[in-house]
Amino acid sequence: MATGVLPVSVGKATRFGRFIPNSPKEYIGEIRFGFSTNTYDREGTPTSEERVLLSSAKDVEGVIRSLTGKLSQIPPPFSAKKIGGVPSYKLARKNRPVQIAPIQVEVYEFEMLRFEPPVITVRVVCSPGTYVRSLAHDLGRTLGSGAHLTALRRTRSGDFRLEHAVPLQRVSTSDLIPMSRLLESWPRIEVSGAEEMRVMHGNQIPGDADAEFARIFNKKGEFIAVAAVENGWVRPRLVLTSNTSD
């Protein structure tokens, strides 16, 4: 049911994998009102009787606004969240009780693109770990009609967008993105001389940036490190040269 952008790293770029999941995600999805399901999507079993959505587009948009911002969200029972070390979906498949603790997520943007009851099309921009299925379920529960997700397409993952994606079966070396173009939305810090040598050996240097992480380049324009920016210090977390033990 879910389709869309999935960043894949190869070669030395696999070292960037730890940073990519922390980037915001964007989705286009379809939500059907009328009943909820045990998986919160169309693949599940209905858990309520069919009800007609009596709410207007304005009412729906009002609830959507209430589901925007920092939220305490309960993941679907059929998810990879673990309960006592066991993925919750394994417990749910055995019809065992599933009590998942709420998680803290942030929904930056949540808007309705199309209103054609019983189906609406929505766009969501959210933090990693946010369940769009739960947003659909909570929307239906609040409006009193029940709802579930019927389609979902990830249109952006960090800096990677759907319009630049290539079907997996057609990928070739010409489609690979150079490492210097990764994480382009992060601040760029340029170093030279002694500072460059310190960074190449994994040592911190003084500096600041309006972000949690930054990319470090030398005077030649070479991407040499990814660093955390903390309290006036730039601390390398991934050094891309051969002169370091990282």
C-alpha positions as CSV (number, residue, x, y, z in Angstrom):
1,M,0.0,0.0,0.0
2,A,2.9,2.4,0.8
3,T,5.0,3.7,-2.1
4,G,7.4,6.5,-2.8
5,V,10.9,7.7,-1.9
6,L,13.4,5.4,-0.2
7,P,17.0,6.7,0.1
8,V,19.5,3.9,-0.6
9,S,23.2,4.3,0.1
10,V,26.0,2.3,-1.6
11,G,29.8,2.2,-1.0
12,K,31.2,4.8,1.3
13,A,27.9,6.7,1.3
14,T,26.5,4.0,3.6
15,R,28.2,5.8,6.4
16,F,25.6,8.6,6.0
17,G,22.8,6.2,6.8
18,R,22.7,7.1,10.4
19,F,21.9,10.7,9.6
20,I,19.2,10.3,6.9
21,P,16.5,8.8,9.1
22,N,16.5,11.9,11.3
23,S,15.2,14.1,8.5
24,P,11.5,15.2,8.1
25,K,9.3,13.1,5.8
26,E,6.5,14.3,3.5
27,Y,3.5,12.1,2.5
28,I,0.4,12.3,0.2
29,G,-2.3,9.9,1.5
30,E,-5.9,9.0,1.2
31,I,-8.2,8.5,4.2
32,R,-11.5,6.8,4.0
33,F,-14.2,7.7,6.6
34,G,-16.9,5.3,7.6
35,F,-15.2,2.7,9.8
36,S,-11.9,2.0,11.5
37,T,-9.7,-1.1,11.2
38,N,-7.4,-3.0,13.5
39,T,-4.3,-2.0,11.4
40,Y,-5.5,1.6,10.9
41,D,-5.3,1.0,7.1
42,R,-7.3,-0.8,4.4
43,E,-5.5,-4.1,4.9
44,G,-7.0,-4.6,8.3
45,T,-10.2,-6.0,9.7
46,P,-13.0,-3.5,10.4
47,T,-13.4,-2.7,14.1
48,S,-16.6,-0.6,13.9
49,E,-19.9,-0.5,12.0
50,E,-20.1,1.6,8.9
51,R,-21.1,5.2,9.5
52,V,-21.7,8.1,7.2
53,L,-19.4,11.1,7.6
54,L,-21.7,13.9,8.6
55,S,-19.0,16.5,9.1
56,S,-18.3,19.3,6.6
57,A,-15.0,20.0,5.0
58,K,-14.6,22.9,7.5
59,D,-15.1,20.5,10.4
60,V,-12.6,18.1,9.0
61,E,-10.0,20.8,8.5
62,G,-10.6,21.9,12.1
63,V,-9.7,18.5,13.4
64,I,-6.7,18.3,11.1
65,R,-5.4,21.5,12.6
66,S,-5.7,20.0,16.1
67,L,-3.5,17.1,14.9
68,T,-0.7,19.5,13.9
69,G,2.3,20.3,16.0
70,K,3.9,18.3,18.8
71,L,1.7,15.3,19.6
72,S,1.7,12.4,22.0
73,Q,0.8,9.7,19.5
74,I,-0.1,6.0,20.1
75,P,1.3,3.8,17.3
76,P,-1.0,1.2,15.6
77,P,-1.2,-2.2,17.2
78,F,0.1,-3.7,14.0
79,S,3.5,-1.9,14.1
80,A,7.2,-2.7,14.8
81,K,7.0,-1.0,18.2
82,K,8.2,-3.5,20.8
83,I,6.4,-4.6,23.9
84,G,8.6,-6.5,26.3
85,G,11.1,-7.1,23.5
86,V,8.4,-8.4,21.1
87,P,7.2,-6.4,18.1
88,S,3.6,-5.5,18.7
89,Y,2.4,-6.8,15.4
90,K,3.4,-10.3,16.5
91,L,1.2,-10.0,19.5
92,A,-1.7,-8.5,17.6
93,R,-1.6,-11.4,15.0
94,K,-2.2,-13.8,17.9
95,N,-5.1,-11.6,19.2
96,R,-3.2,-10.8,22.3
97,P,-3.8,-7.5,24.1
98,V,-1.5,-4.7,22.8
99,Q,-0.9,-1.7,25.0
100,I,1.6,0.6,23.3
101,A,3.0,3.6,25.2
102,P,2.5,6.9,23.4
103,I,5.5,8.4,21.5
104,Q,6.4,12.0,21.0
105,V,6.1,13.1,17.4
106,E,5.8,16.4,15.5
107,V,3.5,17.1,12.6
108,Y,4.9,20.2,10.9
109,E,2.2,20.4,8.2
110,F,-1.1,18.6,7.8
111,E,-3.5,19.8,5.1
112,M,-6.5,18.5,3.2
113,L,-6.0,18.6,-0.6
114,R,-9.3,17.0,-1.7
115,F,-12.7,16.5,0.0
116,E,-14.8,13.8,-1.7
117,P,-16.6,11.9,1.1
118,P,-16.1,9.3,2.2
119,V,-12.5,9.8,0.9
120,I,-10.2,12.8,1.5
121,T,-6.6,13.3,0.2
122,V,-4.1,14.8,2.6
123,R,-0.5,16.0,2.7
124,V,1.6,15.5,5.8
125,V,5.0,16.7,6.7
126,C,6.2,15.1,9.9
127,S,9.1,14.0,12.1
128,P,10.6,10.5,11.7
129,G,8.7,7.9,13.6
130,T,5.3,9.5,13.0
131,Y,2.5,7.1,12.0
132,V,0.3,8.6,9.3
133,R,-2.0,5.6,9.9
134,S,-2.5,6.8,13.5
135,L,-3.3,10.3,12.2
136,A,-6.0,8.8,10.0
137,H,-7.4,6.7,12.9
138,D,-7.4,9.7,15.3
139,L,-9.1,11.9,12.7
140,G,-11.9,9.4,12.2
141,R,-12.3,8.8,16.0
142,T,-12.6,12.5,16.7
143,L,-15.2,13.1,14.0
144,G,-17.2,10.1,15.2
145,S,-17.3,8.2,11.9
146,G,-14.2,6.1,12.1
147,A,-11.5,6.2,9.4
148,H,-8.5,4.4,8.0
149,L,-5.7,5.0,5.6
150,T,-6.3,3.6,2.1
151,A,-3.1,4.9,0.2
152,L,0.2,6.4,1.2
153,R,3.0,7.8,-0.9
154,R,6.2,9.3,0.6
155,T,7.1,12.2,-1.6
156,R,10.1,13.5,0.3
157,S,12.6,12.1,2.8
158,G,14.9,14.8,4.0
159,D,16.5,16.3,0.9
160,F,15.4,13.4,-1.4
161,R,12.3,14.1,-3.4
162,L,10.0,12.0,-5.5
163,E,10.7,13.9,-8.7
164,H,14.3,12.9,-8.4
165,A,13.7,9.2,-7.6
166,V,14.4,6.3,-9.9
167,P,12.6,3.0,-10.0
168,L,14.8,0.4,-8.3
169,Q,14.8,-1.9,-11.3
170,R,16.2,0.9,-13.5
171,V,18.9,2.3,-11.3
172,S,22.3,2.7,-12.9
173,T,25.6,4.2,-11.8
174,S,24.7,7.4,-13.6
175,D,21.8,7.9,-11.1
176,L,24.1,7.9,-8.1
177,I,24.3,11.2,-6.1
178,P,27.8,12.4,-5.2
179,M,28.5,12.5,-1.4
180,S,29.2,16.2,-1.7
181,R,25.5,16.8,-2.5
182,L,24.2,14.8,0.4
183,L,22.5,16.6,3.4
184,E,22.5,19.9,1.4
185,S,19.9,21.5,3.7
186,W,22.4,21.4,6.5
187,P,24.7,24.4,7.2
188,R,28.1,24.4,5.5
189,I,31.2,25.3,7.4
190,E,34.5,25.9,5.6
191,V,37.9,25.2,7.3
192,S,41.6,25.4,6.3
193,G,45.0,25.0,7.8
194,A,45.2,23.8,11.4
195,E,41.4,23.6,11.7
196,E,41.2,21.3,8.7
197,M,43.9,19.0,10.2
198,R,42.0,18.9,13.6
199,V,38.8,17.9,11.8
200,M,40.6,15.3,9.7
201,H,41.7,13.7,12.9
202,G,38.3,13.8,14.5
203,N,39.0,16.7,16.9
204,Q,36.6,19.5,17.7
205,I,37.0,23.1,16.6
206,P,35.3,26.3,17.8
207,G,32.3,27.3,15.7
208,D,28.6,27.7,15.5
209,A,25.7,27.2,13.2
210,D,21.9,27.5,13.4
211,A,21.4,23.8,13.4
212,E,22.2,20.6,15.3
213,F,24.5,19.3,12.6
214,A,26.6,20.8,9.8
215,R,28.7,19.7,6.9
216,I,32.4,20.7,6.9
217,F,34.3,21.5,3.7
218,N,37.9,22.4,3.1
219,K,39.1,25.3,0.9
220,K,39.3,23.0,-2.1
221,G,35.5,22.4,-1.8
222,E,35.9,18.9,-0.6
223,F,33.3,17.5,1.8
224,I,35.5,16.3,4.7
225,A,33.2,15.7,7.6
226,V,29.7,15.7,9.2
227,A,29.7,17.4,12.6
228,A,27.5,18.1,15.6
229,V,27.2,21.7,16.6
230,E,27.0,22.1,20.4
231,N,27.6,25.1,22.7
232,G,30.0,26.9,20.4
233,W,31.9,23.8,19.3
234,V,31.9,21.8,16.1
235,R,32.4,18.1,16.9
236,P,33.1,15.7,14.0
237,R,30.8,12.7,14.0
238,L,31.8,11.3,10.6
239,V,35.1,12.1,8.9
240,L,35.3,11.3,5.2
241,T,39.1,11.3,4.7
242,S,41.6,8.4,5.0
243,N,43.6,10.3,7.7
244,T,41.3,9.4,10.5
245,S,40.4,6.3,12.4
246,D,36.7,7.0,12.2
